[in-house]
Amino acid sequence: MVNEITMLTLSPQDISAVGLSLKVACSATLISTPFGIACGYFLAFGKIRGKAVVEGLISLPLVLPPVVVGYLLLLSFGSNGLIGKFLNLLGIQVVFSLTGAVIASAVVGFPLMVRSIRIGMEAVDQSYISVSRTLGAGWWDSFFTIVLPLSGRAIFAGMSLMFARNLGEFGATVILAGNIPGVTQTIPLAIYEYTSVPGGDRMALTLCLVSISLSFAILLISEAINRKFRRG
């Protein structure tokens, strides 16, 4: 019994990794949500040419290896990258920073959010929007009073999926943000470090159990809120 309790003890570095994982996942999800809603609306209701190309570009991180995504982000946000040079002038550092971890997680999880929101918005009855327009409602009125409320479940589902995906993000994060304890080391990166050193299996298993518990809790909370949506 004592050995089991010892196995489940987290070191200060592990607690920091758990906190950083939650911080990165929350930040990436909240920052991405307005853009996810905008992209989902465009894909659901947009009628311009090239929409399939835009959808393909948004979904690309789903099929690319995360390490490839991380390397492309490194090229973009590095000191010699187009975006990196501009951010350097503003004094913003992305590579090997918490900001880089948030960006990497946001890019990898964003397609899941957009896909869920698009499906939810496509399910909105177009006749509701048409009736609102005939009654004098403008685009913003129709969006905030019809489209957004009726696709609320899909938006929340997309946020939950992205949050859960961000908790497990590894490949893109380790390339762009590195594996710096207390700065960018999230749960997956800490597990990787433990498996790379002798005697680290016990702590790796402990963090795996923490990760499983967090993910399962998110699924339960998401399901509970979805039930409230359905009752409403």
C-alpha positions as a printed NumPy array, in Angstrom:
array([[  0.   ,   0.   ,   0.   ],
       [  2.824,   2.369,   0.906],
       [  4.533,   1.624,  -2.422],
       [  1.326,   2.428,  -4.316],
       [  1.001,   5.774,  -2.535],
       [  4.653,   6.546,  -3.248],
       [  4.168,   5.733,  -6.918],
       [  1.335,   8.265,  -7.135],
       [  3.369,  11.079,  -5.543],
       [  4.124,  13.955,  -7.89 ],
       [  7.341,  15.929,  -7.67 ],
       [  7.274,  19.753,  -7.909],
       [  8.476,  19.414, -11.516],
       [  5.577,  17.062, -12.293],
       [  3.053,  19.416, -10.705],
       [  4.51 ,  22.214, -12.815],
       [  4.088,  20.043, -15.939],
       [  0.442,  19.37 , -15.083],
       [ -0.191,  23.067, -14.485],
       [  1.52 ,  24.043, -17.739],
       [ -0.504,  21.448, -19.662],
       [ -3.759,  22.889, -18.333],
       [ -2.569,  26.45 , -18.97 ],
       [ -1.499,  25.702, -22.539],
       [ -4.683,  23.754, -23.311],
       [ -6.946,  26.475, -21.879],
       [ -5.082,  29.313, -23.592],
       [ -4.942,  27.609, -26.988],
       [ -8.635,  26.67 , -26.842],
       [ -9.915,  30.079, -25.733],
       [ -7.756,  31.98 , -28.218],
       [ -8.787,  29.679, -31.07 ],
       [-12.543,  29.68 , -30.383],
       [-13.441,  32.996, -32.133],
       [-11.382,  31.975, -35.171],
       [-12.922,  28.494, -35.09 ],
       [-16.432,  29.966, -35.114],
       [-15.512,  32.268, -38.011],
       [-13.972,  29.443, -40.048],
       [-16.857,  27.102, -39.236],
       [-19.36 ,  29.713, -40.389],
       [-17.423,  30.324, -43.598],
       [-17.219,  26.609, -44.398],
       [-20.897,  26.059, -43.574],
       [-22.425,  29.067, -45.33 ],
       [-19.744,  30.463, -47.631],
       [-20.536,  30.235, -51.33 ],
       [-17.322,  31.521, -52.895],
       [-14.913,  29.502, -54.989],
       [-11.906,  27.957, -53.341],
       [-13.748,  26.948, -50.18 ],
       [-12.544,  23.365, -50.584],
       [ -8.943,  24.595, -50.681],
       [ -9.436,  26.584, -47.467],
       [-11.019,  23.563, -45.79 ],
       [ -8.097,  21.409, -46.913],
       [ -5.548,  23.856, -45.498],
       [ -7.386,  24.038, -42.171],
       [ -7.577,  20.235, -41.937],
       [ -3.963,  19.684, -43.018],
       [ -2.54 ,  19.471, -39.452],
       [ -4.824,  16.468, -38.869],
       [ -3.063,  14.371, -41.493],
       [  0.466,  15.746, -41.253],
       [  2.857,  14.249, -38.672],
       [  2.961,  16.623, -35.663],
       [  6.748,  16.857, -36.031],
       [  6.277,  18.221, -39.557],
       [  3.794,  20.79 , -38.258],
       [  6.267,  21.763, -35.542],
       [  9.111,  22.147, -38.023],
       [  7.004,  24.341, -40.324],
       [  6.075,  26.479, -37.318],
       [  9.742,  26.69 , -36.37 ],
       [ 10.595,  27.927, -39.859],
       [  7.805,  30.519, -39.635],
       [  8.371,  31.752, -36.078],
       [ 12.148,  31.316, -35.901],
       [ 14.474,  34.294, -35.87 ],
       [ 14.895,  34.046, -39.641],
       [ 11.245,  33.287, -40.373],
       [  8.86 ,  35.788, -41.913],
       [  6.626,  35.965, -38.834],
       [  9.54 ,  35.567, -36.432],
       [ 11.371,  38.614, -37.77 ],
       [  8.285,  40.764, -37.298],
       [  7.683,  39.458, -33.753],
       [ 11.314,  40.052, -32.849],
       [ 10.851,  43.723, -33.662],
       [  8.006,  43.758, -31.131],
       [ 10.116,  41.954, -28.547],
       [  7.996,  38.788, -28.669],
       [  9.8  ,  35.453, -28.467],
       [  7.951,  32.349, -29.635],
       [ 10.631,  29.675, -29.986],
       [ 11.417,  27.863, -26.701],
       [  8.72 ,  29.763, -24.805],
       [  5.265,  29.165, -23.38 ],
       [  3.865,  31.235, -26.24 ],
       [  5.353,  28.738, -28.669],
       [  3.714,  25.854, -26.795],
       [  0.332,  27.59 , -27.023],
       [  0.754,  28.278, -30.744],
       [  1.805,  24.692, -31.483],
       [ -1.149,  23.282, -29.548],
       [ -3.563,  25.714, -31.18 ],
       [ -2.456,  24.811, -34.711],
       [ -2.66 ,  21.064, -34.099],
       [ -6.026,  21.132, -32.311],
       [ -7.71 ,  23.819, -34.417],
       [ -8.978,  21.481, -37.198],
       [-10.918,  19.397, -34.662],
       [-12.703,  22.486, -33.391],
       [-13.517,  23.805, -36.863],
       [-14.811,  20.446, -38.074],
       [-17.197,  20.139, -35.132],
       [-18.449,  23.727, -35.446],
       [-18.951,  23.413, -39.205],
       [-21.056,  20.265, -38.801],
       [-23.153,  21.962, -36.134],
       [-23.75 ,  25.072, -38.236],
       [-24.628,  23.035, -41.302],
       [-27.393,  21.425, -39.238],
       [-29.043,  24.816, -38.606],
       [-32.281,  25.095, -40.589],
       [-31.703,  27.715, -43.27 ],
       [-35.383,  28.69 , -43.199],
       [-34.884,  30.233, -39.742],
       [-32.246,  32.549, -41.138],
       [-34.398,  33.406, -44.177],
       [-37.389,  34.253, -41.985],
       [-35.262,  36.478, -39.76 ],
       [-33.985,  38.331, -42.804],
       [-37.516,  38.912, -44.115],
       [-38.441,  40.342, -40.698],
       [-35.663,  42.897, -41.011],
       [-32.882,  41.248, -39.041],
       [-29.372,  42.052, -40.201],
       [-26.491,  39.614, -40.588],
       [-25.219,  40.166, -37.06 ],
       [-28.705,  39.753, -35.59 ],
       [-29.238,  36.465, -37.432],
       [-25.828,  35.212, -36.41 ],
       [-26.099,  35.998, -32.692],
       [-29.779,  35.099, -32.228],
       [-30.11 ,  32.057, -34.503],
       [-26.866,  30.528, -35.793],
       [-24.808,  30.855, -32.626],
       [-27.432,  29.551, -30.143],
       [-28.487,  26.637, -32.365],
       [-24.867,  25.563, -32.9  ],
       [-23.899,  26.043, -29.253],
       [-23.584,  22.307, -28.585],
       [-21.272,  21.885, -31.567],
       [-19.124,  24.827, -30.485],
       [-18.742,  23.427, -27.001],
       [-18.024,  19.953, -28.389],
       [-15.307,  21.431, -30.618],
       [-13.778,  23.269, -27.676],
       [-13.786,  20.076, -25.606],
       [-12.153,  18.064, -28.393],
       [ -9.485,  20.695, -28.901],
       [ -8.81 ,  20.986, -25.175],
       [ -8.412,  17.219, -24.812],
       [ -6.167,  17.092, -27.896],
       [ -4.021,  19.911, -26.544],
       [ -3.416,  18.028, -23.303],
       [ -1.745,  15.262, -25.296],
       [  0.146,  17.397, -27.805],
       [  3.8  ,  16.394, -28.122],
       [  5.403,  16.503, -31.569],
       [  4.782,  20.099, -32.638],
       [  5.362,  21.419, -29.116],
       [  8.754,  19.784, -28.607],
       [  9.99 ,  21.171, -31.943],
       [  8.767,  24.747, -31.506],
       [  8.812,  25.233, -27.727],
       [ 11.348,  22.636, -26.602],
       [ 11.244,  20.588, -23.413],
       [ 12.248,  23.063, -20.704],
       [ 11.134,  22.084, -17.174],
       [  8.991,  24.76 , -15.586],
       [  8.771,  26.735, -18.833],
       [  7.464,  24.576, -21.675],
       [  7.487,  21.039, -20.273],
       [  3.93 ,  19.703, -20.397],
       [  2.735,  16.245, -19.309],
       [  3.624,  14.424, -22.576],
       [  7.078,  16.009, -22.633],
       [  7.689,  15.081, -18.989],
       [  6.626,  11.488, -19.692],
       [  9.014,  11.374, -22.651],
       [ 11.854,  12.643, -20.462],
       [ 11.154,  10.042, -17.77 ],
       [ 11.135,   7.196, -20.294],
       [ 14.523,   8.379, -21.562],
       [ 16.307,   8.077, -18.214],
       [ 16.994,   4.963, -16.097],
       [ 14.485,   4.459, -13.29 ],
       [ 11.996,   6.923, -14.665],
       [  9.286,   4.368, -15.422],
       [  7.501,   4.889, -12.104],
       [  7.138,   8.654, -12.55 ],
       [  6.196,   8.2  , -16.19 ],
       [  3.4  ,   5.844, -15.141],
       [  2.213,   8.324, -12.517],
       [  1.946,  11.103, -15.086],
       [  0.177,   8.719, -17.469],
       [ -2.451,   8.086, -14.793],
       [ -2.801,  11.837, -14.245],
       [ -3.228,  12.378, -17.977],
       [ -5.841,   9.641, -18.23 ],
       [ -7.734,  11.07 , -15.242],
       [ -7.758,  14.593, -16.699],
       [ -8.925,  13.402, -20.118],
       [-11.651,  11.236, -18.613],
       [-12.839,  14.122, -16.418],
       [-13.05 ,  16.38 , -19.477],
       [-15.173,  13.789, -21.3  ],
       [-17.525,  13.471, -18.324],
       [-17.895,  17.238, -17.97 ],
       [-18.447,  17.615, -21.703],
       [-21.152,  14.941, -21.701],
       [-22.88 ,  16.504, -18.681],
       [-22.987,  19.936, -20.312],
       [-24.218,  18.442, -23.589],
       [-27.106,  16.852, -21.709],
       [-28.013,  20.247, -20.279],
       [-27.936,  21.67 , -23.803],
       [-30.316,  18.946, -24.984],
       [-32.717,  19.571, -22.094],
       [-32.639,  23.275, -22.833]])
